[in-house]
Amino acid sequence: MVNLNLKNDYRIESLTIDKLILIETLNRKCSDYYLLHDGILPSKREALEIFNSLPPGKNYEDKFTLGIYKYTNELVGIIDIVKDFSVKGEWMLGLLLIEPKERGNGLGKRIHEALVQWATTLESKSFRVGVIEDNFRGKKFWSDLGYLKIKDATVVKPEKTHLVDVMTYQISRSNV
């Protein structure tokens, strides 16, 4: 069970399938992301996918699905992270989704700092993200945090095909 407190009364904690309706509501609020990424409005399928999707060779013990909560207990974000992918010590951030009204206030940076500290206690040495080329705000966000592009990849989805920037962040003792 993960429980991390952030400044300004936000917290990160493990998210379970019984919160599916809250996730569907958050996904609808974040429809801008789903339209850009998938070309469709989010449905129950996308909410379930947050729990069910795994990269090749990984199992559910390697996956953390986390909720970002405001002091009012309102779910304002989701994190999907898989440890030791694609190599031991590298963790893949599959999703960091923050409600639009909570963006642009430094919350994403505070979340990232907390994730780095937590993952380091579990022997993470780096993070990896994939950002679709059309997601200019996302690329800027990750770049501003210190992520560096290491390669391009193509992701084929039923509704869209994307060129993806694969970016990594090296965790050093000075980051912790």
C-alpha positions in Angstrom: 0.0 0.0 0.0 1.4 3.4 -1.0 0.7 6.5 1.0 2.7 9.7 0.2 1.8 13.2 1.5 2.5 16.2 -0.7 2.7 19.9 0.3 -0.5 21.9 0.1 -2.7 19.0 1.4 -2.5 16.7 -1.5 -1.7 13.0 -1.1 -0.9 10.0 -3.3 -2.2 6.6 -2.3 -2.9 3.2 -3.8 -6.0 3.2 -6.1 -8.2 0.1 -6.3 -10.8 -1.1 -8.7 -13.6 -0.2 -6.3 -12.9 3.5 -7.2 -13.7 2.9 -10.9 -16.6 5.4 -11.0 -14.2 8.1 -9.6 -11.7 7.2 -12.3 -14.3 7.4 -15.0 -15.3 10.8 -13.7 -11.7 12.0 -13.7 -11.1 10.6 -17.2 -14.1 12.6 -18.5 -12.6 15.8 -16.9 -9.4 14.9 -18.7 -11.0 14.3 -22.1 -8.5 16.6 -23.7 -5.8 14.0 -23.0 -7.9 11.1 -24.4 -8.8 13.0 -27.5 -5.2 13.9 -28.2 -3.9 10.4 -27.3 -6.6 8.1 -28.5 -8.8 10.3 -30.7 -11.9 9.3 -28.6 -13.8 10.4 -25.5 -12.9 8.2 -22.5 -15.3 5.4 -21.5 -15.3 2.7 -18.9 -12.9 0.8 -21.1 -10.2 3.4 -20.5 -10.8 3.4 -16.8 -10.4 -0.4 -16.7 -7.3 -0.2 -18.9 -5.5 1.8 -16.2 -5.7 -1.3 -14.0 -5.4 -4.0 -16.6 -2.7 -2.8 -19.0 0.8 -4.3 -18.5 3.9 -4.1 -20.7 5.3 -7.4 -22.1 6.9 -9.7 -19.5 5.5 -7.8 -16.4 3.0 -8.9 -13.9 0.6 -7.1 -11.5 3.1 -7.3 -8.6 5.3 -4.9 -10.6 2.5 -2.4 -11.2 1.4 0.5 -9.0 -1.9 2.3 -9.8 -2.0 5.4 -7.6 -4.6 8.1 -7.0 -3.8 11.8 -6.4 -6.2 13.2 -3.9 -6.9 16.7 -2.8 -7.5 17.5 0.9 -11.3 17.3 0.2 -10.7 13.6 -0.7 -11.5 14.5 -4.4 -9.6 12.3 -6.9 -7.7 14.9 -9.1 -5.1 12.6 -10.7 -3.9 9.1 -11.5 -0.4 7.6 -11.8 0.3 4.3 -13.5 3.8 3.1 -12.9 5.6 -0.2 -13.5 8.9 -1.1 -11.8 11.8 -2.7 -13.5 10.7 -2.0 -17.1 12.4 -2.3 -19.5 15.4 -3.1 -17.3 15.9 -3.7 -13.6 16.0 -0.3 -11.8 14.2 1.6 -14.6 10.6 2.4 -13.8 8.1 3.2 -16.5 5.6 6.0 -15.9 2.8 4.8 -18.1 0.4 7.6 -17.1 0.4 10.8 -15.1 -3.0 12.3 -15.5 -4.0 15.5 -13.7 -7.4 17.2 -13.8 -7.2 20.3 -16.0 -8.1 22.7 -13.1 -5.2 21.3 -11.1 -2.6 21.7 -13.8 -0.1 24.6 -14.0 0.2 25.1 -10.2 3.3 23.0 -9.6 1.4 19.9 -8.5 3.0 17.8 -11.2 6.4 18.7 -10.1 5.6 17.9 -6.4 4.1 14.6 -7.5 7.3 13.8 -9.5 9.5 14.7 -6.5 7.5 12.4 -4.2 7.6 9.5 -6.8 11.4 9.9 -7.1 11.9 9.7 -3.3 9.5 6.8 -2.9 10.9 4.8 -5.9 14.4 5.3 -4.7 13.6 3.4 -1.5 12.6 0.5 -3.8 15.9 0.7 -5.7 14.8 2.6 -8.8 17.6 4.2 -10.7 15.7 5.9 -13.5 12.2 6.7 -14.8 11.0 6.3 -18.4 8.1 8.0 -20.1 6.7 7.9 -23.6 5.2 11.2 -24.8 3.3 11.4 -28.1 4.9 13.9 -30.4 1.7 16.0 -30.6 1.6 16.5 -26.8 3.7 19.7 -26.7 2.7 20.6 -23.1 3.6 17.1 -21.9 7.0 17.1 -23.7 7.8 20.5 -22.1 6.7 19.3 -18.7 8.9 16.2 -18.8 11.8 18.1 -20.3 11.6 20.8 -17.6 11.9 18.0 -15.0 15.1 16.9 -16.5 13.9 14.1 -18.8 16.0 13.5 -21.9 14.8 12.0 -25.2 16.6 8.7 -25.9 14.7 7.5 -29.0 11.5 7.6 -31.1 9.0 4.8 -31.1 5.8 4.2 -33.0 2.6 3.3 -31.1 -0.3 1.9 -33.1 -3.7 2.2 -31.5 -7.0 1.2 -33.1 -8.0 4.9 -33.5 -4.6 6.5 -34.0 -0.9 5.9 -34.7 1.6 8.1 -32.9 5.3 8.9 -33.0 6.4 8.8 -29.4 9.4 10.4 -27.8 10.8 8.0 -25.3 12.4 10.0 -22.5 14.4 9.0 -19.3 15.2 10.6 -16.1 18.3 9.5 -14.1 17.8 9.4 -10.4 20.8 10.5 -8.5 21.4 11.0 -4.8 21.1 14.8 -5.4 17.5 14.3 -6.7 16.4 12.6 -3.5 
